[in-house]
């Protein structure tokens, strides 16, 4: 458990705000709604070592995690995505995980396009990240993907392409709810980590409006058997220094995202 606490401290440092803000339209604590520490995913392990190992997967039954949705999850050539850093954090914490999904590697930068090797291939590359996909496109395919992958936990960062393509905030939130319903149809006990979107230089006001509605959605659809946990990927994420094109995370952005997913996973599994 001391090892978990140490890794969590590293993850918190990776996801913490810089001491001084950067320009370029990035998100920050000063310009976003304030949410509780529960929303942010703070580590609070309290189980025995034996229970911890079981909760975090075993060789016989690895924890099946589906990183879901768009290019921010899938990433592209020359990058490895947040998935690599997250996989390493989980592996070093003693968790035995299996990233699941029909995609492998990163995108060549084309919707419905082929996959390419990531910059660093030394991690479980499976995911359900799809370059350019909106929530309605995910909804169309998720019954099949969920049936094939049977995830225990889903990491959902969804809505960026919808807002870029003039979809409304209410319609996108509804589609996310329907996606969660489809995941539960396959696994009634699936656990969802639902992200507030990272900022972009495009549609900033719409992203902030969308993010402000995420806790309300999570509260409405969460259940004891299938919790929906909010993960704040927006606050203290800076477009100018944490993305390579004002949309997709660079190395520092990937590390921030991985740290926030990791902390939320640790709270989910051990609190």
N, C-alpha and C positions, 0 to 999 in steps of 0.2 A: 504493500500500500504506500510505503514511503516513495517507491519508484514512481507510482502513479501521481503522487502529489508533486514530485519534482518535474515530471513531464508536463503536468498541467500548468505549473508555473512558467515553463518555457513557452507553452502554447499561449498563455495569457500575454506574455511579452511579445510574441509574434503578432498577436491580434490587437495589441494596445495602440492607442492614439500616439502619434509623434508628439514630441514636446512642443514643437511649433508647427502651425498649420502650413499646408502647401496651397498654392493657387490652382487654377485650372478647373474650378467648378466641382471639386470633390465634396463628398459628404463629410460632415463633422458634427460633433456634439452640439455645437452652437446653433445649427440650422436644421435640426431634426427633432421630432417629438421625443420626449423622455420616457423610457420604459424601465421596468423593474429589472433587477438582477436575474430573475427567473427567465425573462425573455432573452437575456444575453448568454445564458448557458454557463453558469459558474460551477466548477467542480466541487462536489461535496461527497466523497466516498465514505461509506460507513459500514461496509460489509466485511466479513472475514475474508482472508486470502483465498480460501477454497471457494467461497461463494463468488468472489470477484472473478476468478478464473473461469468459472462456469458461466457467469453472466456475460463475459466478454468473449465467449467462444472457446471451443476446445478442438483438438485435432480431429476428433470423431464428429463434432458438430460445430463447424466454424460459423461465426456470426455473418449472415448474408446481408450485405449492405449494397443498396442500389443508388449510385449517384445519378440523379435524374435530371434531364431536360435538355438544355440548349448548349450553345457554343461556349458559354462561360464555364460549363461543366466539362465539355468535350475538349476544348482548347484546340490549338492548331499547330502546324509544323513549326519547329523551333522552340516549342514549349512542352511542358510535361503535364500541365494542369494542376489545380490544387490537390488532385487525387494522389499524386505521388507523395507530397509532404504529409498528407493525412494518413496515407497507408503506413508511412514510416513511423509517425507518431503512435499509431495504434499498435504496430508491430513491436516497437520499443517499450510500450506500456505492458506488454505481455498478452495483449489480445490476439486471438486467432480469428482472422476475418477473411471473408471471400467477397471481393467486389463482384457484383453480378450485373448482367445486362447483355444485350445483343451486339453492342459496339465494342471495339477493341482498339486501343491506341488513341490517336487524335485525328481531327478532321483535316482534310486538304483544303478547307475553307469554302466548301460548296454544299448547299442544302441537298440532301439525299446523295451526297458525294461519297467517294471511297475514304477509307481510313488510312492513316499513315503512321509510321512509328513516332513516338514522342522523342523529345531530345534525350531524355534519360529513361530507358525502358525497364529499369530495375524496380518494378512494382507490379501489382495486379492491375492490369490495364482495362479490365472489363468495366463497362458502364452502360447507362442508357442516355448518354449525352448525344444530342442531335443538333447539328449546326443549323441555325435559322428557324428552329421549330417554335411555333406558338402553342398555347395551351390547348386549343381545339385540335391541333394535329397530334399532340401527345394523347389527348383523350381518345382519339380514334384508334390508336395503337396500343394503349396501355393494358387492355385486357389480355392481349396475346403476350406482351412482354412480361407482365406480372406472372402469368401462368407458367411461362418458360423459366423465369428466374426465381420465383417464389421468395422474394426478399423478406427479411425480418425487419429491416429498417430502411427507410427511403430518405435520401437527402434531396430536398426539392427546392431548387432555385429557379423559379418559373415566373414569367410575365414580361421580361425585357422585350422580346420580339413582338409581343402583343401590343405593348405601349408604343413601340416604334412604328407599328403598322396600323395605327389608328383604331385599335380595338379599345373598347371602353374598360374602365376599371371594374365596374360591376360585372360585366360579362366575363372578364378574365377571372375574377374571384369565384364566380359561379362554376366556371370550368375547372378550376382547381379543386373545388368541393366535389365535383363529379369524378375527378381523377382519384381523389381519396376514396370515394365510394367504390370505385372499380378495384383499387388495390385491396380494400377490405373484403371484396367479394371473393378474392383469391386467398387472402390471409386475414381473417377477422381480427387478429392481434397484431397486425403490422403497426410499427411505430414510425411516425412521420416527423422529421425535422424540417420545418417550413421557414425558408429564409425571407427576410426583407432584402430586396434587391440591392446589389452594389450600385453606386451612382454611375452616371454617364454624363457626357457633355450634352447629350440629346435628351429632350423630354424630362428635364430635371423636376419640374413641378409635378408632372404626372407620376413620376416614380415616387416622389415624396408622398403624394396623395395615396397611391397604391400601398406603400409601405405602412402608412398610418392605419390602414384597414386590415392589415395582416393579423394583428393580435385579436381583433374582433372575430375574424373568420376562424382562427385557431381555437378560440374559446367556444365558439358555437358548435364545432364539429368534433372536438376532442372528447374522448371517453376514457374510462379507467383501463379498459382492455386494449384500446388503440389510441394512445395519446398523440396529440399534435403539439409539438413544441416549437415556439418561435425562436429563430436564431438571427440575431441582428448582424447582417453582413454589410449594412449601410454605414453606420456611424463610424467616424474616424477612418474611413476608406477614401483615399484621395485620387481623383481622376488623373491629375498631373503626374503623380509619383507611383501610383499603384496599378496603372494600366499601360499597355503598350500602344493602344490606338484609341484611347478615350472610351473604350467599351469593355475590352477583355483584360483580365488581370495579367500583369507581368510577374516576375519572380517575387517581388515584395507583396503584391496583391494576392498571389497564390498562397503565400505563407500565412497572410492574415486570414484568408478564407479557411484554410486548413485548421488553423488554431481555433477558430470559432466553432467549426464543426466538431473538432476534437473535444473541446470543453463541454459542448452540449451533449455529445455522446457519453462522456464520462458521467455527467449529471444524470442522464437518462438511465444509464446502466447501474450506477452505484448509489444513487440517493434513495 
